Amino acid sequence: MREQATDIVAEMVANVMSVTVQVGDKVAVGDQVILLESMKMEIPVLAEVGGTVRQIRVTAGDVVQEGDVLVTVA
């Protein structure tokens, strides 16, 4: 059986302040995976599903656009 992957995406244009997970980490629903900053406000990005972090597509200092994939969890 093939595992289902879920992409966690940016909901707005923002700067990546920090990546709080690594590939291979286990996450639960609601765990913080990325911390974004937009207009001087910190925006935590939370896991929408539980599973294992399979891919991280951003690093601290990156600028992301709305809809950009940040992390893939499977």
CHARMM internal coordinates of N, CA and C (Angstrom, degrees):
IC EDIT
DIST 1 N 1 CA 1.4569
DIST 1 CA 1 C 1.5309
ANGL 1 N 1 CA 1 C 109.50
DIST 1 C 2 N 1.2866
ANGL 1 CA 1 C 2 N 116.39
DIHE 1 N 1 CA 1 C 2 N 133.61
DIST 2 N 2 CA 1.4563
ANGL 1 C 2 N 2 CA 121.58
DIHE 1 CA 1 C 2 N 2 CA -178.58
DIST 2 CA 2 C 1.5241
ANGL 2 N 2 CA 2 C 110.02
DIHE 1 C 2 N 2 CA 2 C -85.50
DIST 2 C 3 N 1.3574
ANGL 2 CA 2 C 3 N 116.86
DIHE 2 N 2 CA 2 C 3 N 135.03
DIST 3 N 3 CA 1.4568
ANGL 2 C 3 N 3 CA 118.85
DIHE 2 CA 2 C 3 N 3 CA -179.32
DIST 3 CA 3 C 1.5308
ANGL 3 N 3 CA 3 C 110.38
DIHE 2 C 3 N 3 CA 3 C -78.98
DIST 3 C 4 N 1.3035
ANGL 3 CA 3 C 4 N 114.89
DIHE 3 N 3 CA 3 C 4 N 146.75
DIST 4 N 4 CA 1.4494
ANGL 3 C 4 N 4 CA 122.41
DIHE 3 CA 3 C 4 N 4 CA -178.73
DIST 4 CA 4 C 1.5268
ANGL 4 N 4 CA 4 C 109.72
DIHE 3 C 4 N 4 CA 4 C -88.05
DIST 4 C 5 N 1.3120
ANGL 4 CA 4 C 5 N 118.05
DIHE 4 N 4 CA 4 C 5 N 127.51
DIST 5 N 5 CA 1.4648
ANGL 4 C 5 N 5 CA 122.25
DIHE 4 CA 4 C 5 N 5 CA 178.59
DIST 5 CA 5 C 1.5250
ANGL 5 N 5 CA 5 C 109.48
DIHE 4 C 5 N 5 CA 5 C -100.02
DIST 5 C 6 N 1.3167
ANGL 5 CA 5 C 6 N 115.49
DIHE 5 N 5 CA 5 C 6 N 145.25
DIST 6 N 6 CA 1.4618
ANGL 5 C 6 N 6 CA 121.83
DIHE 5 CA 5 C 6 N 6 CA 177.96
DIST 6 CA 6 C 1.5168
ANGL 6 N 6 CA 6 C 108.70
DIHE 5 C 6 N 6 CA 6 C -124.35
DIST 6 C 7 N 1.3282
ANGL 6 CA 6 C 7 N 116.78
DIHE 6 N 6 CA 6 C 7 N 127.77
DIST 7 N 7 CA 1.4602
ANGL 6 C 7 N 7 CA 121.71
DIHE 6 CA 6 C 7 N 7 CA 176.17
DIST 7 CA 7 C 1.5200
ANGL 7 N 7 CA 7 C 109.52
DIHE 6 C 7 N 7 CA 7 C -89.19
DIST 7 C 8 N 1.3252
ANGL 7 CA 7 C 8 N 115.78
DIHE 7 N 7 CA 7 C 8 N 134.51
DIST 8 N 8 CA 1.4625
ANGL 7 C 8 N 8 CA 121.61
DIHE 7 CA 7 C 8 N 8 CA 173.26
DIST 8 CA 8 C 1.5161
ANGL 8 N 8 CA 8 C 105.74
DIHE 7 C 8 N 8 CA 8 C -100.98
DIST 8 C 9 N 1.3377
ANGL 8 CA 8 C 9 N 116.70
DIHE 8 N 8 CA 8 C 9 N 124.41
DIST 9 N 9 CA 1.4674
ANGL 8 C 9 N 9 CA 121.26
DIHE 8 CA 8 C 9 N 9 CA -172.14
DIST 9 CA 9 C 1.5217
ANGL 9 N 9 CA 9 C 111.64
DIHE 8 C 9 N 9 CA 9 C -115.90
DIST 9 C 10 N 1.3323
ANGL 9 CA 9 C 10 N 114.70
DIHE 9 N 9 CA 9 C 10 N 158.78
DIST 10 N 10 CA 1.4643
ANGL 9 C 10 N 10 CA 121.60
DIHE 9 CA 9 C 10 N 10 CA 175.01
DIST 10 CA 10 C 1.5209
ANGL 10 N 10 CA 10 C 109.02
DIHE 9 C 10 N 10 CA 10 C -73.10
DIST 10 C 11 N 1.3055
ANGL 10 CA 10 C 11 N 115.70
DIHE 10 N 10 CA 10 C 11 N 138.51
DIST 11 N 11 CA 1.4639
ANGL 10 C 11 N 11 CA 120.05
DIHE 10 CA 10 C 11 N 11 CA 179.71
DIST 11 CA 11 C 1.5186
ANGL 11 N 11 CA 11 C 112.64
DIHE 10 C 11 N 11 CA 11 C -95.76
DIST 11 C 12 N 1.3491
ANGL 11 CA 11 C 12 N 116.31
DIHE 11 N 11 CA 11 C 12 N -4.73
DIST 12 N 12 CA 1.4652
ANGL 11 C 12 N 12 CA 120.55
DIHE 11 CA 11 C 12 N 12 CA -179.43
DIST 12 CA 12 C 1.5214
ANGL 12 N 12 CA 12 C 109.07
DIHE 11 C 12 N 12 CA 12 C -161.71
DIST 12 C 13 N 1.3013
ANGL 12 CA 12 C 13 N 116.43
DIHE 12 N 12 CA 12 C 13 N 168.74
DIST 13 N 13 CA 1.4604
ANGL 12 C 13 N 13 CA 121.65
DIHE 12 CA 12 C 13 N 13 CA 172.82
DIST 13 CA 13 C 1.5250
ANGL 13 N 13 CA 13 C 107.02
DIHE 12 C 13 N 13 CA 13 C -69.94
DIST 13 C 14 N 1.3332
ANGL 13 CA 13 C 14 N 116.63
DIHE 13 N 13 CA 13 C 14 N 129.33
DIST 14 N 14 CA 1.4617
ANGL 13 C 14 N 14 CA 119.92
DIHE 13 CA 13 C 14 N 14 CA -177.03
DIST 14 CA 14 C 1.5201
ANGL 14 N 14 CA 14 C 110.26
DIHE 13 C 14 N 14 CA 14 C -162.04
DIST 14 C 15 N 1.3155
ANGL 14 CA 14 C 15 N 115.09
DIHE 14 N 14 CA 14 C 15 N 167.60
DIST 15 N 15 CA 1.4634
ANGL 14 C 15 N 15 CA 122.77
DIHE 14 CA 14 C 15 N 15 CA 173.19
DIST 15 CA 15 C 1.5205
ANGL 15 N 15 CA 15 C 107.88
DIHE 14 C 15 N 15 CA 15 C -97.24
DIST 15 C 16 N 1.3256
ANGL 15 CA 15 C 16 N 116.64
DIHE 15 N 15 CA 15 C 16 N 140.67
DIST 16 N 16 CA 1.4652
ANGL 15 C 16 N 16 CA 120.90
DIHE 15 CA 15 C 16 N 16 CA 175.51
DIST 16 CA 16 C 1.5235
ANGL 16 N 16 CA 16 C 107.51
DIHE 15 C 16 N 16 CA 16 C -82.49
DIST 16 C 17 N 1.3438
ANGL 16 CA 16 C 17 N 116.28
DIHE 16 N 16 CA 16 C 17 N 114.46
DIST 17 N 17 CA 1.4702
ANGL 16 C 17 N 17 CA 120.48
DIHE 16 CA 16 C 17 N 17 CA 178.41
DIST 17 CA 17 C 1.5206
ANGL 17 N 17 CA 17 C 110.48
DIHE 16 C 17 N 17 CA 17 C -82.25
DIST 17 C 18 N 1.3431
ANGL 17 CA 17 C 18 N 116.45
DIHE 17 N 17 CA 17 C 18 N -44.26
DIST 18 N 18 CA 1.4654
ANGL 17 C 18 N 18 CA 119.56
DIHE 17 CA 17 C 18 N 18 CA 179.48
DIST 18 CA 18 C 1.5151
ANGL 18 N 18 CA 18 C 110.51
DIHE 17 C 18 N 18 CA 18 C -158.79
DIST 18 C 19 N 1.3176
ANGL 18 CA 18 C 19 N 114.32
DIHE 18 N 18 CA 18 C 19 N 154.16
DIST 19 N 19 CA 1.4574
ANGL 18 C 19 N 19 CA 122.70
DIHE 18 CA 18 C 19 N 19 CA 173.70
DIST 19 CA 19 C 1.5268
ANGL 19 N 19 CA 19 C 104.74
DIHE 18 C 19 N 19 CA 19 C -107.92
DIST 19 C 20 N 1.3352
ANGL 19 CA 19 C 20 N 117.56
DIHE 19 N 19 CA 19 C 20 N 120.48
DIST 20 N 20 CA 1.4600
ANGL 19 C 20 N 20 CA 120.77
DIHE 19 CA 19 C 20 N 20 CA -171.27
DIST 20 CA 20 C 1.5258
ANGL 20 N 20 CA 20 C 113.05
DIHE 19 C 20 N 20 CA 20 C -101.84
DIST 20 C 21 N 1.3356
ANGL 20 CA 20 C 21 N 117.46
DIHE 20 N 20 CA 20 C 21 N 8.18
DIST 21 N 21 CA 1.4640
ANGL 20 C 21 N 21 CA 121.98
DIHE 20 CA 20 C 21 N 21 CA 177.10
DIST 21 CA 21 C 1.5246
ANGL 21 N 21 CA 21 C 108.62
DIHE 20 C 21 N 21 CA 21 C -132.67
DIST 21 C 22 N 1.3356
ANGL 21 CA 21 C 22 N 115.14
DIHE 21 N 21 CA 21 C 22 N 166.56
DIST 22 N 22 CA 1.4538
ANGL 21 C 22 N 22 CA 122.01
DIHE 21 CA 21 C 22 N 22 CA 174.39
DIST 22 CA 22 C 1.5150
ANGL 22 N 22 CA 22 C 108.48
DIHE 21 C 22 N 22 CA 22 C -127.41
DIST 22 C 23 N 1.3268
ANGL 22 CA 22 C 23 N 116.81
DIHE 22 N 22 CA 22 C 23 N 158.32
DIST 23 N 23 CA 1.4619
ANGL 22 C 23 N 23 CA 120.81
DIHE 22 CA 22 C 23 N 23 CA 175.73
DIST 23 CA 23 C 1.5288
ANGL 23 N 23 CA 23 C 107.69
DIHE 22 C 23 N 23 CA 23 C -56.78
DIST 23 C 24 N 1.3296
ANGL 23 CA 23 C 24 N 115.34
DIHE 23 N 23 CA 23 C 24 N 132.83
DIST 24 N 24 CA 1.4534
ANGL 23 C 24 N 24 CA 121.28
DIHE 23 CA 23 C 24 N 24 CA -179.42
DIST 24 CA 24 C 1.5141
ANGL 24 N 24 CA 24 C 114.01
DIHE 23 C 24 N 24 CA 24 C 98.12
DIST 24 C 25 N 1.3424
ANGL 24 CA 24 C 25 N 117.73
DIHE 24 N 24 CA 24 C 25 N -15.82
DIST 25 N 25 CA 1.4677
ANGL 24 C 25 N 25 CA 120.74
DIHE 24 CA 24 C 25 N 25 CA 178.16
DIST 25 CA 25 C 1.5216
ANGL 25 N 25 CA 25 C 110.42
DIHE 24 C 25 N 25 CA 25 C -66.57
DIST 25 C 26 N 1.3155
ANGL 25 CA 25 C 26 N 116.68
DIHE 25 N 25 CA 25 C 26 N 144.40
DIST 26 N 26 CA 1.4635
ANGL 25 C 26 N 26 CA 122.73
DIHE 25 CA 25 C 26 N 26 CA 171.82
DIST 26 CA 26 C 1.5247
ANGL 26 N 26 CA 26 C 107.47
DIHE 25 C 26 N 26 CA 26 C -88.03
DIST 26 C 27 N 1.3320
ANGL 26 CA 26 C 27 N 116.71
DIHE 26 N 26 CA 26 C 27 N 134.69
DIST 27 N 27 CA 1.4618
ANGL 26 C 27 N 27 CA 121.42
DIHE 26 CA 26 C 27 N 27 CA 176.69
DIST 27 CA 27 C 1.5188
ANGL 27 N 27 CA 27 C 109.58
DIHE 26 C 27 N 27 CA 27 C -127.62
DIST 27 C 28 N 1.3206
ANGL 27 CA 27 C 28 N 115.30
DIHE 27 N 27 CA 27 C 28 N 150.63
DIST 28 N 28 CA 1.4601
ANGL 27 C 28 N 28 CA 122.30
DIHE 27 CA 27 C 28 N 28 CA 175.06
DIST 28 CA 28 C 1.5238
ANGL 28 N 28 CA 28 C 108.23
DIHE 27 C 28 N 28 CA 28 C -110.47
DIST 28 C 29 N 1.3058
ANGL 28 CA 28 C 29 N 116.23
DIHE 28 N 28 CA 28 C 29 N 161.71
DIST 29 N 29 CA 1.4701
ANGL 28 C 29 N 29 CA 120.73
DIHE 28 CA 28 C 29 N 29 CA 176.63
DIST 29 CA 29 C 1.5257
ANGL 29 N 29 CA 29 C 108.08
DIHE 28 C 29 N 29 CA 29 C -54.38
DIST 29 C 30 N 1.3261
ANGL 29 CA 29 C 30 N 116.21
DIHE 29 N 29 CA 29 C 30 N 129.17
DIST 30 N 30 CA 1.4599
ANGL 29 C 30 N 30 CA 121.22
DIHE 29 CA 29 C 30 N 30 CA 177.88
DIST 30 CA 30 C 1.5155
ANGL 30 N 30 CA 30 C 114.98
DIHE 29 C 30 N 30 CA 30 C 94.09
DIST 30 C 31 N 1.3370
ANGL 30 CA 30 C 31 N 118.50
DIHE 30 N 30 CA 30 C 31 N -8.23
DIST 31 N 31 CA 1.4617
ANGL 30 C 31 N 31 CA 120.53
DIHE 30 CA 30 C 31 N 31 CA 176.24
DIST 31 CA 31 C 1.5240
ANGL 31 N 31 CA 31 C 109.76
DIHE 30 C 31 N 31 CA 31 C -70.79
DIST 31 C 32 N 1.3306
ANGL 31 CA 31 C 32 N 116.33
DIHE 31 N 31 CA 31 C 32 N 140.22
DIST 32 N 32 CA 1.4642
ANGL 31 C 32 N 32 CA 120.24
DIHE 31 CA 31 C 32 N 32 CA 176.88
DIST 32 CA 32 C 1.5203
ANGL 32 N 32 CA 32 C 109.58
DIHE 31 C 32 N 32 CA 32 C -73.79
DIST 32 C 33 N 1.3450
ANGL 32 CA 32 C 33 N 116.13
DIHE 32 N 32 CA 32 C 33 N 132.91
DIST 33 N 33 CA 1.4597
ANGL 32 C 33 N 33 CA 120.54
DIHE 32 CA 32 C 33 N 33 CA 178.22
DIST 33 CA 33 C 1.5333
ANGL 33 N 33 CA 33 C 112.54
DIHE 32 C 33 N 33 CA 33 C -114.54
DIST 33 C 34 N 1.3269
ANGL 33 CA 33 C 34 N 116.29
DIHE 33 N 33 CA 33 C 34 N -29.90
DIST 34 N 34 CA 1.4714
ANGL 33 C 34 N 34 CA 122.53
DIHE 33 CA 33 C 34 N 34 CA -178.40
DIST 34 CA 34 C 1.5272
ANGL 34 N 34 CA 34 C 107.20
DIHE 33 C 34 N 34 CA 34 C -142.86
DIST 34 C 35 N 1.3336
ANGL 34 CA 34 C 35 N 115.77
DIHE 34 N 34 CA 34 C 35 N 149.09
DIST 35 N 35 CA 1.4637
ANGL 34 C 35 N 35 CA 120.37
DIHE 34 CA 34 C 35 N 35 CA 171.11
DIST 35 CA 35 C 1.5229
ANGL 35 N 35 CA 35 C 107.40
DIHE 34 C 35 N 35 CA 35 C -118.06
DIST 35 C 36 N 1.3268
ANGL 35 CA 35 C 36 N 115.65
DIHE 35 N 35 CA 35 C 36 N 119.61
DIST 36 N 36 CA 1.4653
ANGL 35 C 36 N 36 CA 121.89
DIHE 35 CA 35 C 36 N 36 CA 178.95
DIST 36 CA 36 C 1.5198
ANGL 36 N 36 CA 36 C 109.79
DIHE 35 C 36 N 36 CA 36 C -104.32
DIST 36 C 37 N 1.3405
ANGL 36 CA 36 C 37 N 115.72
DIHE 36 N 36 CA 36 C 37 N 161.87
DIST 37 N 37 CA 1.4675
ANGL 36 C 37 N 37 CA 122.03
DIHE 36 CA 36 C 37 N 37 CA 174.56
DIST 37 CA 37 C 1.5205
ANGL 37 N 37 CA 37 C 107.65
DIHE 36 C 37 N 37 CA 37 C -133.79
DIST 37 C 38 N 1.3164
ANGL 37 CA 37 C 38 N 115.35
DIHE 37 N 37 CA 37 C 38 N 131.34
DIST 38 N 38 CA 1.4568
ANGL 37 C 38 N 38 CA 121.09
DIHE 37 CA 37 C 38 N 38 CA 176.19
DIST 38 CA 38 C 1.5183
ANGL 38 N 38 CA 38 C 108.49
DIHE 37 C 38 N 38 CA 38 C -146.16
DIST 38 C 39 N 1.3143
ANGL 38 CA 38 C 39 N 116.29
DIHE 38 N 38 CA 38 C 39 N 127.61
DIST 39 N 39 CA 1.4647
ANGL 38 C 39 N 39 CA 121.65
DIHE 38 CA 38 C 39 N 39 CA 178.60
DIST 39 CA 39 C 1.5297
ANGL 39 N 39 CA 39 C 111.31
DIHE 38 C 39 N 39 CA 39 C 53.65
DIST 39 C 40 N 1.3402
ANGL 39 CA 39 C 40 N 115.81
DIHE 39 N 39 CA 39 C 40 N 44.25
DIST 40 N 40 CA 1.4722
ANGL 39 C 40 N 40 CA 123.89
DIHE 39 CA 39 C 40 N 40 CA 177.01
DIST 40 CA 40 C 1.5229
ANGL 40 N 40 CA 40 C 113.81
DIHE 39 C 40 N 40 CA 40 C 67.82
DIST 40 C 41 N 1.3337
ANGL 40 CA 40 C 41 N 117.33
DIHE 40 N 40 CA 40 C 41 N 12.95
DIST 41 N 41 CA 1.4639
ANGL 40 C 41 N 41 CA 120.54
DIHE 40 CA 40 C 41 N 41 CA 177.85
DIST 41 CA 41 C 1.5229
ANGL 41 N 41 CA 41 C 109.06
DIHE 40 C 41 N 41 CA 41 C -112.82
DIST 41 C 42 N 1.3329
ANGL 41 CA 41 C 42 N 116.20
DIHE 41 N 41 CA 41 C 42 N 137.14
DIST 42 N 42 CA 1.4564
ANGL 41 C 42 N 42 CA 121.10
DIHE 41 CA 41 C 42 N 42 CA 175.77
DIST 42 CA 42 C 1.5259
ANGL 42 N 42 CA 42 C 109.07
DIHE 41 C 42 N 42 CA 42 C -85.97
DIST 42 C 43 N 1.3216
ANGL 42 CA 42 C 43 N 115.80
DIHE 42 N 42 CA 42 C 43 N 132.60
DIST 43 N 43 CA 1.4666
ANGL 42 C 43 N 43 CA 121.43
DIHE 42 CA 42 C 43 N 43 CA -177.97
DIST 43 CA 43 C 1.5258
ANGL 43 N 43 CA 43 C 108.44
DIHE 42 C 43 N 43 CA 43 C -124.73
DIST 43 C 44 N 1.3425
ANGL 43 CA 43 C 44 N 117.97
DIHE 43 N 43 CA 43 C 44 N 106.85
DIST 44 N 44 CA 1.4609
ANGL 43 C 44 N 44 CA 118.75
DIHE 43 CA 43 C 44 N 44 CA 176.37
DIST 44 CA 44 C 1.5244
ANGL 44 N 44 CA 44 C 109.90
DIHE 43 C 44 N 44 CA 44 C -73.71
DIST 44 C 45 N 1.3275
ANGL 44 CA 44 C 45 N 116.35
DIHE 44 N 44 CA 44 C 45 N 137.70
DIST 45 N 45 CA 1.4642
ANGL 44 C 45 N 45 CA 122.35
DIHE 44 CA 44 C 45 N 45 CA 175.05
DIST 45 CA 45 C 1.5200
ANGL 45 N 45 CA 45 C 105.98
DIHE 44 C 45 N 45 CA 45 C -103.62
DIST 45 C 46 N 1.3292
ANGL 45 CA 45 C 46 N 116.74
DIHE 45 N 45 CA 45 C 46 N 122.72
DIST 46 N 46 CA 1.4533
ANGL 45 C 46 N 46 CA 122.44
DIHE 45 CA 45 C 46 N 46 CA -173.36
DIST 46 CA 46 C 1.5179
ANGL 46 N 46 CA 46 C 111.74
DIHE 45 C 46 N 46 CA 46 C -107.24
DIST 46 C 47 N 1.3232
ANGL 46 CA 46 C 47 N 115.55
DIHE 46 N 46 CA 46 C 47 N 149.81
DIST 47 N 47 CA 1.4605
ANGL 46 C 47 N 47 CA 120.96
DIHE 46 CA 46 C 47 N 47 CA 176.84
DIST 47 CA 47 C 1.5237
ANGL 47 N 47 CA 47 C 109.21
DIHE 46 C 47 N 47 CA 47 C -65.89
DIST 47 C 48 N 1.3121
ANGL 47 CA 47 C 48 N 116.12
DIHE 47 N 47 CA 47 C 48 N 131.52
DIST 48 N 48 CA 1.4668
ANGL 47 C 48 N 48 CA 121.58
DIHE 47 CA 47 C 48 N 48 CA 179.48
DIST 48 CA 48 C 1.5245
ANGL 48 N 48 CA 48 C 111.29
DIHE 47 C 48 N 48 CA 48 C -90.29
DIST 48 C 49 N 1.3341
ANGL 48 CA 48 C 49 N 115.67
DIHE 48 N 48 CA 48 C 49 N -16.16
DIST 49 N 49 CA 1.4658
ANGL 48 C 49 N 49 CA 122.36
DIHE 48 CA 48 C 49 N 49 CA 178.74
DIST 49 CA 49 C 1.5216
ANGL 49 N 49 CA 49 C 108.14
DIHE 48 C 49 N 49 CA 49 C -138.87
DIST 49 C 50 N 1.3178
ANGL 49 CA 49 C 50 N 115.68
DIHE 49 N 49 CA 49 C 50 N 158.52
DIST 50 N 50 CA 1.4490
ANGL 49 C 50 N 50 CA 119.64
DIHE 49 CA 49 C 50 N 50 CA 173.06
DIST 50 CA 50 C 1.5161
ANGL 50 N 50 CA 50 C 109.68
DIHE 49 C 50 N 50 CA 50 C -89.56
DIST 50 C 51 N 1.3191
ANGL 50 CA 50 C 51 N 116.30
DIHE 50 N 50 CA 50 C 51 N 154.34
DIST 51 N 51 CA 1.4559
ANGL 50 C 51 N 51 CA 120.22
DIHE 50 CA 50 C 51 N 51 CA 177.89
DIST 51 CA 51 C 1.5090
ANGL 51 N 51 CA 51 C 111.22
DIHE 50 C 51 N 51 CA 51 C 156.68
DIST 51 C 52 N 1.3146
ANGL 51 CA 51 C 52 N 115.68
DIHE 51 N 51 CA 51 C 52 N -154.87
DIST 52 N 52 CA 1.4608
ANGL 51 C 52 N 52 CA 123.01
DIHE 51 CA 51 C 52 N 52 CA -178.82
DIST 52 CA 52 C 1.5220
ANGL 52 N 52 CA 52 C 109.20
DIHE 51 C 52 N 52 CA 52 C -112.53
DIST 52 C 53 N 1.3294
ANGL 52 CA 52 C 53 N 116.21
DIHE 52 N 52 CA 52 C 53 N 134.52
DIST 53 N 53 CA 1.4676
ANGL 52 C 53 N 53 CA 121.02
DIHE 52 CA 52 C 53 N 53 CA 176.90
DIST 53 CA 53 C 1.5247
ANGL 53 N 53 CA 53 C 107.91
DIHE 52 C 53 N 53 CA 53 C -67.17
DIST 53 C 54 N 1.3291
ANGL 53 CA 53 C 54 N 116.73
DIHE 53 N 53 CA 53 C 54 N 118.32
DIST 54 N 54 CA 1.4659
ANGL 53 C 54 N 54 CA 122.44
DIHE 53 CA 53 C 54 N 54 CA -178.61
DIST 54 CA 54 C 1.5230
ANGL 54 N 54 CA 54 C 112.80
DIHE 53 C 54 N 54 CA 54 C -98.77
DIST 54 C 55 N 1.3452
ANGL 54 CA 54 C 55 N 116.41
DIHE 54 N 54 CA 54 C 55 N -31.88
DIST 55 N 55 CA 1.4668
ANGL 54 C 55 N 55 CA 119.45
DIHE 54 CA 54 C 55 N 55 CA -177.22
DIST 55 CA 55 C 1.5177
ANGL 55 N 55 CA 55 C 108.95
DIHE 54 C 55 N 55 CA 55 C -153.40
DIST 55 C 56 N 1.3383
ANGL 55 CA 55 C 56 N 115.20
DIHE 55 N 55 CA 55 C 56 N 141.22
DIST 56 N 56 CA 1.4639
ANGL 55 C 56 N 56 CA 122.17
DIHE 55 CA 55 C 56 N 56 CA 173.19
DIST 56 CA 56 C 1.5139
ANGL 56 N 56 CA 56 C 106.14
DIHE 55 C 56 N 56 CA 56 C -120.85
DIST 56 C 57 N 1.3173
ANGL 56 CA 56 C 57 N 116.51
DIHE 56 N 56 CA 56 C 57 N 123.44
DIST 57 N 57 CA 1.4722
ANGL 56 C 57 N 57 CA 119.96
DIHE 56 CA 56 C 57 N 57 CA -172.95
DIST 57 CA 57 C 1.5232
ANGL 57 N 57 CA 57 C 113.86
DIHE 56 C 57 N 57 CA 57 C -105.20
DIST 57 C 58 N 1.3376
ANGL 57 CA 57 C 58 N 117.94
DIHE 57 N 57 CA 57 C 58 N 4.35
DIST 58 N 58 CA 1.4635
ANGL 57 C 58 N 58 CA 121.19
DIHE 57 CA 57 C 58 N 58 CA -178.92
DIST 58 CA 58 C 1.5322
ANGL 58 N 58 CA 58 C 109.51
DIHE 57 C 58 N 58 CA 58 C -133.96
DIST 58 C 59 N 1.3157
ANGL 58 CA 58 C 59 N 115.34
DIHE 58 N 58 CA 58 C 59 N 162.24
DIST 59 N 59 CA 1.4609
ANGL 58 C 59 N 59 CA 121.58
DIHE 58 CA 58 C 59 N 59 CA 173.02
DIST 59 CA 59 C 1.5281
ANGL 59 N 59 CA 59 C 107.82
DIHE 58 C 59 N 59 CA 59 C -133.08
DIST 59 C 60 N 1.3204
ANGL 59 CA 59 C 60 N 115.78
DIHE 59 N 59 CA 59 C 60 N 162.06
DIST 60 N 60 CA 1.4653
ANGL 59 C 60 N 60 CA 120.49
DIHE 59 CA 59 C 60 N 60 CA 178.06
DIST 60 CA 60 C 1.5273
ANGL 60 N 60 CA 60 C 108.88
DIHE 59 C 60 N 60 CA 60 C -55.37
DIST 60 C 61 N 1.3287
ANGL 60 CA 60 C 61 N 115.49
DIHE 60 N 60 CA 60 C 61 N 135.39
DIST 61 N 61 CA 1.4644
ANGL 60 C 61 N 61 CA 121.41
DIHE 60 CA 60 C 61 N 61 CA -179.38
DIST 61 CA 61 C 1.5113
ANGL 61 N 61 CA 61 C 114.04
DIHE 60 C 61 N 61 CA 61 C 99.15
DIST 61 C 62 N 1.3298
ANGL 61 CA 61 C 62 N 117.60
DIHE 61 N 61 CA 61 C 62 N -16.93
DIST 62 N 62 CA 1.4643
ANGL 61 C 62 N 62 CA 120.61
DIHE 61 CA 61 C 62 N 62 CA 177.47
DIST 62 CA 62 C 1.5240
ANGL 62 N 62 CA 62 C 110.84
DIHE 61 C 62 N 62 CA 62 C -67.62
DIST 62 C 63 N 1.3157
ANGL 62 CA 62 C 63 N 116.04
DIHE 62 N 62 CA 62 C 63 N 152.46
DIST 63 N 63 CA 1.4608
ANGL 62 C 63 N 63 CA 122.72
DIHE 62 CA 62 C 63 N 63 CA 170.43
DIST 63 CA 63 C 1.5221
ANGL 63 N 63 CA 63 C 106.62
DIHE 62 C 63 N 63 CA 63 C -106.27
DIST 63 C 64 N 1.3304
ANGL 63 CA 63 C 64 N 116.64
DIHE 63 N 63 CA 63 C 64 N 127.81
DIST 64 N 64 CA 1.4601
ANGL 63 C 64 N 64 CA 120.95
DIHE 63 CA 63 C 64 N 64 CA -179.31
DIST 64 CA 64 C 1.5192
ANGL 64 N 64 CA 64 C 110.05
DIHE 63 C 64 N 64 CA 64 C -112.76
DIST 64 C 65 N 1.3157
ANGL 64 CA 64 C 65 N 114.35
DIHE 64 N 64 CA 64 C 65 N 152.07
DIST 65 N 65 CA 1.4609
ANGL 64 C 65 N 65 CA 122.00
DIHE 64 CA 64 C 65 N 65 CA 177.54
DIST 65 CA 65 C 1.5242
ANGL 65 N 65 CA 65 C 109.36
DIHE 64 C 65 N 65 CA 65 C -103.59
DIST 65 C 66 N 1.2977
ANGL 65 CA 65 C 66 N 117.14
DIHE 65 N 65 CA 65 C 66 N 159.11
DIST 66 N 66 CA 1.4645
ANGL 65 C 66 N 66 CA 120.78
DIHE 65 CA 65 C 66 N 66 CA 176.28
DIST 66 CA 66 C 1.5228
ANGL 66 N 66 CA 66 C 109.49
DIHE 65 C 66 N 66 CA 66 C -55.73
DIST 66 C 67 N 1.3389
ANGL 66 CA 66 C 67 N 116.53
DIHE 66 N 66 CA 66 C 67 N 128.26
DIST 67 N 67 CA 1.4479
ANGL 66 C 67 N 67 CA 121.82
DIHE 66 CA 66 C 67 N 67 CA 178.66
DIST 67 CA 67 C 1.5256
ANGL 67 N 67 CA 67 C 115.05
DIHE 66 C 67 N 67 CA 67 C 93.81
DIST 67 C 68 N 1.3309
ANGL 67 CA 67 C 68 N 117.41
DIHE 67 N 67 CA 67 C 68 N -9.64
DIST 68 N 68 CA 1.4706
ANGL 67 C 68 N 68 CA 120.19
DIHE 67 CA 67 C 68 N 68 CA 178.06
DIST 68 CA 68 C 1.5309
ANGL 68 N 68 CA 68 C 109.61
DIHE 67 C 68 N 68 CA 68 C -64.65
DIST 68 C 69 N 1.3285
ANGL 68 CA 68 C 69 N 116.21
DIHE 68 N 68 CA 68 C 69 N 138.18
DIST 69 N 69 CA 1.4669
ANGL 68 C 69 N 69 CA 120.69
DIHE 68 CA 68 C 69 N 69 CA 176.55
DIST 69 CA 69 C 1.5273
ANGL 69 N 69 CA 69 C 108.54
DIHE 68 C 69 N 69 CA 69 C -76.65
DIST 69 C 70 N 1.3449
ANGL 69 CA 69 C 70 N 116.01
DIHE 69 N 69 CA 69 C 70 N 128.05
DIST 70 N 70 CA 1.4570
ANGL 69 C 70 N 70 CA 122.09
DIHE 69 CA 69 C 70 N 70 CA -179.82
DIST 70 CA 70 C 1.5292
ANGL 70 N 70 CA 70 C 111.14
DIHE 69 C 70 N 70 CA 70 C -98.45
DIST 70 C 71 N 1.3496
ANGL 70 CA 70 C 71 N 115.06
DIHE 70 N 70 CA 70 C 71 N -50.64
DIST 71 N 71 CA 1.4529
ANGL 70 C 71 N 71 CA 121.75
DIHE 70 CA 70 C 71 N 71 CA -173.58
DIST 71 CA 71 C 1.5209
ANGL 71 N 71 CA 71 C 107.94
DIHE 70 C 71 N 71 CA 71 C -142.95
DIST 71 C 72 N 1.3446
ANGL 71 CA 71 C 72 N 116.19
DIHE 71 N 71 CA 71 C 72 N 144.95
DIST 72 N 72 CA 1.4630
ANGL 71 C 72 N 72 CA 121.19
DIHE 71 CA 71 C 72 N 72 CA 173.10
DIST 72 CA 72 C 1.5248
ANGL 72 N 72 CA 72 C 108.23
DIHE 71 C 72 N 72 CA 72 C -113.41
DIST 72 C 73 N 1.3398
ANGL 72 CA 72 C 73 N 115.37
DIHE 72 N 72 CA 72 C 73 N 129.16
DIST 73 N 73 CA 1.4697
ANGL 72 C 73 N 73 CA 122.36
DIHE 72 CA 72 C 73 N 73 CA 179.47
DIST 73 CA 73 C 1.5183
ANGL 73 N 73 CA 73 C 107.47
DIHE 72 C 73 N 73 CA 73 C -118.80
DIST 73 C 74 N 1.3405
ANGL 73 CA 73 C 74 N 116.35
DIHE 73 N 73 CA 73 C 74 N 136.74
DIST 74 N 74 CA 1.4611
ANGL 73 C 74 N 74 CA 120.43
DIHE 73 CA 73 C 74 N 74 CA 177.76
DIST 74 CA 74 C 1.5184
ANGL 74 N 74 CA 74 C 109.68
DIHE 73 C 74 N 74 CA 74 C -134.39
END
COOR INIT
IC SEED 1 N 1 CA 1 C
IC BUILD
